[in-house]
């Protein structure tokens, strides 16, 4: 185990080599290690969990390959890694990011809502993902991560690369749903046109996209906009 904040703020640390028998990388373990350029996992790694914010703020990290042993990449694990451009998701990953339920009574009488914290938010150079072909939960098509269980004619987006400046889907897929938090903290998005194929926009799907100034939803398209779908976009005008 690497404990919570074990190496947080070690500003001269340039390489993190994770030992084979490490099973858990704790919350914020390497947070704000601004000179880390490389994170190495052995091919036979036992690591199962990359904790909340574990490598957040590692602004010089450029490449990471998540080993097949990892099951969970928690919220904010690589947030704010501004030079990160090469990410490969291993075959065992079953969860990317965190959904949390907050209980309260709102003005409509609802007593619960959900917040979503993405794992790769605000990574300004991250334009494409790669996912192992053996992963049972996720697949990458044209650099976007989708839920593998959804057919190409009705895909649900799981994670959008936060370094892209526009919203587009290629690779022969028809996207009908934007999953919870899928495009949150995509700060390079500006004028946002929702493709006409999209019918459902999930919880906090585009939350915290601070660059968004305009949102266009085409006629006869979206039928559901979930809680917080466009929340905290401080520059949105239309």
ABEGO torsion letter per residue (X at the ends): XBBBGAABGBAABABBBBBAABABBBBGAABGBAABABBBBBAABABABBBBGAABGBAABABBBBBAABABBBBGAABGBAABABBBBBAABABBEBBBBBBBBBAAGBABBBBBBBAABGBAABABBBBBAABAABBBBGGBBBBAABBAABBBBABBBAABABBBBBGGBBBABBBBGAABGBAABBBBBBBAABABBBBGAABGBAABABBBBBBGBBABBBBGAABGBAABAX
